[in-house]
Amino acid sequence: MRLLITGGAGFIGSNLVGKLVKSNEIIVIDNLSGGKEEFIEPFLDEIKFYKVDLLEDISSYFFGVEEVWHLAADPSVKDSSINTFFRDLKITKNVLEACKKNKVKKILFTSSSTVYGDSELNTPENCETKPISFYGATKLACESLISTYCSLCKIRGFIFRLANIIGKNSTHGVIYDFIQKLLKNGEQLEILGDGTQTKSYLSVEDCINGMLIAKNKAENPVNIFNLGSKDRINVKEIASVVVEEMISSGLLQKKPEFKFTGGVEGGRGWKGDVKEMLLNISKLEKLGFKPEYNSKEAVRKCVMEIINTLCKK
């Protein structure tokens, strides 16, 4: 099958390329603003890679493509803004127009748990969406646009509302930030908020397996799935795992002092930070999805992968 992956040199995208490259013809489009060519370097002889901004005319790259994985987006919840909203919405519209013009059969989109905002725990897909960040608002707007194009243009859609996805090639998020902070100052670790922010974390391998299960087994014209683990871990626990592994690897000599900023609005890390999150994944479980790692196992695995990468440099 000929696949096109937007943001294919990014975190999830590069892992997806590695998973699918042996059995598919893959086209990757990425402007490398967030992704890195080194992430897909092992596959460059087997794929077609184009350094292109998705705001340009991209329809020619979609010729003959049967399936599009739209992963390109600004990855930061904390730094998202109204400019992010309009840019990512325009990018999604451009991708959908290219799909329409080239009669693409399927589009798969990585949305986010942030579309729910401060929702009830064990959040089901039919829960009311009330985003509290521009990031969440952007993802929800893109979902609506995708649903509309799928209906009007007879494209099958798959929308994945992701928990915190972590693992190899991650370049942002709490784990990456903690490691970078401790490499600069091993005596003290600044932790945004009060440390009790508690959320679901999922390994990137489990994430990709879940998306593939949905693609192969879901039957609706537009399919929306939560994708996360079945448990949670708080920020202070994550910090402790990071410290343990950095001491074990020799990157840190002793346990640092944890300095909590106190955060805003009841201990959030920043305005727009969802303090507690756990998705109900029973809809995808009924299709056969079962995460291999729980949240703490996924965190420890991610820490070790980042540390191993640092030690090789």
C-alpha positions, 0 to 999 in steps of 0.5 A, a space after each residue: 500500500 502507498 501511505 503518506 505520513 505528515 510529520 513522519 520525522 517527528 516522535 510518533 511519525 518516525 516510530 510509525 515509519 519504522 513499524 510500517 516500512 517493510 510492508 508498505 511504500 511510504 511517503 514522508 512529508 515534514 518541514 523538520 520544525 519539530 521532527 528530525 531527519 536523523 529519526 528516519 535516517 535508517 529508512 531513507 533508502 526505503 522511503 520517499 522523504 520530502 522536506 516541505 511545509 504543509 501550508 504549501 501546495 502539497 496535492 502532488 505528493 498525494 498522487 496514488 496514495 491510498 492512506 494518509 496518517 496526519 500526524 503533523 502538528 505543534 506538539 506543545 500543550 503549554 506553548 500553544 496559542 491562537 497562532 498555533 490554532 490557525 496554522 494547524 487548522 490550515 494545515 489540516 485543511 490543506 491535507 484534506 483538500 489533497 486527499 479529496 483531489 487524489 481520492 485518498 481512501 483513508 485518513 488517520 489523525 492523532 488528536 488528544 485527550 485535551 479535547 475533553 478539558 477537565 472531564 470526569 475520570 475514565 472519560 468515554 468518547 461520548 463525553 462532552 468536549 470542553 477544551 481548556 487550552 489552545 492545543 485542545 481547541 485546535 485538535 477538536 477543530 481539526 476533528 470537526 474538519 476531518 469528519 466533514 470532509 470524510 462525509 462529503 468526500 467519502 473518505 474513511 476517517 480514524 481519529 485517535 484521542 491520545 493520552 500522554 504518548 512517550 518513548 523513543 525519539 520524544 523531544 518534549 514533555 515532562 520526562 524529556 524536560 526533567 532529564 534536560 533540567 537535571 543534566 544542567 543542574 543535578 542539585 535541584 529539579 524544578 517541577 511545574 505545579 504541585 507535583 500531584 498532576 496525575 495522568 495516563 501515559 502510554 508507550 509509543 509502541 502501544 499507541 501505534 499498535 492501538 491505531 493499527 488495530 482500529 484501522 484494521 477492525 473498525 467499520 464506521 465511516 468516521 471512527 473516534 477512539 480513546 487511546 491510553 493506558 488503564 492507570 495513571 502516574 503523578 508528576 512527582 512519581 515520574 520525577 523519582 523514576 527519572 532520578 533513579 534511572 539517571 543515578 543508575 546510569 551514572 548521569 547523576 550522582 545523588 538525588 536532587 532537591 525537588 523544587 515545586 513551583 506551586 503552579 496555578 489554579 489548584 496546582 496545575 503546571 500552567 494555565 490550560 494544563 489538565 490536572 487529572 486525566 484517565 481515558 476509558 479505552 473499552 471501545 478499543 479494547 473490544 477490538 482486541 487492544 491491550 497495552 503491554 505497559 502500564 503508565 509507570 512501566 512506560 515512563 521507566 522505559 522512556 527514561 531508559 531510551 532517552 538516557 541510552 540515546 544521550 550516552 551514545 552521543 
